[in-house]
Amino acid sequence: MHDLLVAMRERPPFFACFGLHEWAMVYRQTPEEVRHNAFPLRFAPDQLARIVTAQPICCTHFDAFRFFTPPARSLNKLQPERATVAQHEQRGCLHANMDLYKWAFKLAPYTPSELLADCFELARDIREIDMRASPYDLRALGFEPIMIETPAGRAEYERHQRTFTQRGEPLRERLIALCGRLLAT
């Protein structure tokens, strides 16, 4: 965990994925196959497929990539695997920043409660943006979509991504310091 967090700190953030990982998870699926099929998609399957193939997919996060549909996997610039997480994980990724909560929780009971709460708050805020940028129509739940299929929507997504990266930096540093203290003990 320490080495992964340090590698992420040293690697430059990447901000051009535009949340297409959620779209790749439903690419070329029938409505019955869609993972969160309790919610309607914002586009018909053919339109959704055109959106997915219209721009490069460059997901670096294994835990997102592993849910890509089989036809979407080959569209991704990288082919992350569990064994290559440390080579691909980067701090601009929404999921990598949500994972700060996972790492803080895994270090419990050694994690200070303030750090755990701060990581949870960041993960909660990121998850909202993650789902708003997805192909799902969540307006019935009060969430307006971030239309990443448009230039304005991609710019909005990137603004959120940059903000979350900045918010994650001090949390990552606190986790690295905690890991260092635990490893020294």
C-alpha positions in Angstrom: 0.0 0.0 0.0 2.8 2.4 0.9 4.7 1.8 -2.3 1.5 2.1 -4.4 0.6 5.4 -2.7 4.1 6.8 -3.3 4.1 5.6 -6.9 0.8 7.5 -7.4 2.2 10.6 -5.8 5.2 10.5 -8.2 3.3 9.8 -11.3 1.7 12.8 -13.1 -2.1 12.8 -13.0 -4.1 12.1 -16.2 -7.3 14.0 -16.8 -8.6 12.9 -20.2 -10.6 9.8 -19.4 -13.9 11.7 -19.1 -15.6 8.9 -17.1 -15.9 6.6 -20.1 -15.2 3.6 -17.8 -18.9 3.6 -16.8 -19.9 3.7 -20.5 -17.5 0.8 -21.3 -19.3 -1.3 -18.6 -22.5 -1.2 -20.7 -21.0 -1.1 -24.2 -22.8 -3.5 -26.6 -25.1 -5.0 -23.8 -28.7 -5.7 -24.0 -30.9 -3.9 -21.4 -31.2 -7.1 -19.4 -27.4 -7.4 -19.2 -26.7 -3.9 -18.0 -25.1 -4.0 -14.6 -27.4 -1.4 -12.9 -30.5 -2.1 -15.0 -32.8 -0.7 -12.3 -31.9 2.7 -13.9 -32.6 3.6 -17.5 -29.8 4.5 -19.8 -29.7 8.0 -21.3 -29.1 6.6 -24.8 -30.2 3.7 -26.9 -27.6 1.0 -27.2 -26.5 2.0 -30.8 -26.1 5.7 -29.7 -24.2 4.7 -26.6 -21.9 2.5 -28.7 -21.2 5.5 -31.0 -20.3 7.7 -28.0 -17.9 5.0 -26.6 -16.1 4.5 -29.9 -16.0 8.3 -30.8 -13.2 9.0 -28.4 -10.3 7.0 -27.0 -10.8 5.1 -23.8 -7.8 5.3 -21.5 -8.9 3.8 -18.1 -5.9 3.2 -15.8 -7.9 1.7 -12.9 -8.0 -2.1 -12.7 -11.1 -2.2 -10.5 -13.0 -0.2 -13.1 -11.5 -1.9 -16.1 -12.4 -5.4 -14.8 -16.1 -4.5 -15.3 -15.7 -3.5 -18.9 -17.8 -5.6 -21.3 -15.7 -8.0 -23.4 -16.0 -5.9 -26.6 -15.1 -2.7 -24.7 -11.8 -4.2 -23.3 -10.0 -4.0 -26.6 -11.0 -0.3 -27.0 -9.0 0.7 -23.8 -5.6 2.1 -24.4 -4.2 0.0 -21.5 -5.0 -3.5 -20.3 -4.6 -3.1 -16.5 -4.4 -6.3 -14.5 -4.3 -6.8 -10.7 -0.5 -7.5 -11.0 0.1 -4.2 -12.8 -1.9 -1.8 -10.6 1.3 -0.1 -9.3 2.4 0.6 -12.9 -0.9 2.2 -14.0 -2.6 3.7 -11.0 -2.5 7.5 -11.1 -3.9 10.3 -8.9 -6.1 11.9 -11.5 -8.4 8.9 -11.6 -11.6 9.3 -9.7 -11.6 5.7 -8.6 -8.0 5.9 -7.4 -9.0 8.8 -5.2 -12.1 7.0 -4.0 -9.7 4.2 -3.0 -8.1 6.4 -0.5 -11.1 5.6 1.7 -10.5 1.9 1.1 -6.9 2.1 2.1 -7.7 4.2 5.2 -10.3 1.6 6.2 -7.9 -1.3 5.6 -5.4 0.3 8.0 -8.0 0.4 10.8 -7.7 0.5 13.8 -4.5 2.4 13.2 -6.1 5.1 11.0 -7.1 8.2 12.9 -10.8 8.7 12.8 -10.4 12.2 11.2 -8.4 10.7 8.3 -11.0 7.9 7.8 -13.8 10.5 7.8 -12.0 12.8 5.4 -11.3 9.9 3.0 -15.0 8.8 3.2 -16.2 12.4 2.5 -14.0 12.6 -0.6 -15.1 9.1 -1.8 -18.8 10.1 -1.3 -18.4 13.3 -3.3 -16.5 11.5 -6.1 -19.1 8.7 -6.4 -21.8 11.3 -7.1 -19.8 12.7 -10.0 -18.8 9.3 -11.2 -22.5 8.3 -11.5 -23.6 11.7 -12.9 -21.1 11.3 -15.7 -22.3 7.7 -16.4 -24.7 6.7 -19.2 -27.4 6.1 -16.6 -30.3 8.5 -16.2 -30.4 9.3 -12.5 -32.6 12.4 -12.6 -35.3 10.6 -10.7 -32.8 10.4 -7.8 -32.1 14.1 -8.1 -28.8 13.8 -10.1 -28.5 15.8 -13.3 -26.2 14.1 -15.8 -22.7 15.4 -16.7 -23.0 15.1 -20.4 -19.5 13.8 -21.2 -20.7 13.1 -24.7 -20.4 16.9 -25.3 -17.3 19.1 -25.1 -18.9 21.2 -22.3 -19.6 18.0 -20.4 -16.1 16.7 -20.8 -14.7 20.1 -19.6 -17.1 19.9 -16.5 -15.9 16.4 -15.8 -12.3 17.4 -16.0 -12.8 20.3 -13.6 -14.3 17.9 -11.1 -11.4 15.5 -11.7 -8.8 18.2 -11.0 -10.6 19.3 -7.9 -10.8 15.8 -6.5 -7.1 15.2 -7.3 -6.2 18.3 -5.3 -8.5 17.2 -2.4 -6.9 13.8 -2.5 -3.3 14.9 -2.3 -3.1 15.7 1.4 -5.1 12.6 2.3 -2.7 10.5 0.3 0.2 12.1 2.1 -1.4 11.4 5.5 -1.9 7.8 4.4 1.8 7.5 3.2 2.9 8.9 6.6 0.7 6.5 8.5 2.1 3.6 6.4 5.6 4.8 7.1 5.0 4.9 10.9 3.4 1.4 10.8 6.3 0.0 8.7 8.8 1.5 11.1 7.2 -0.1 14.1 
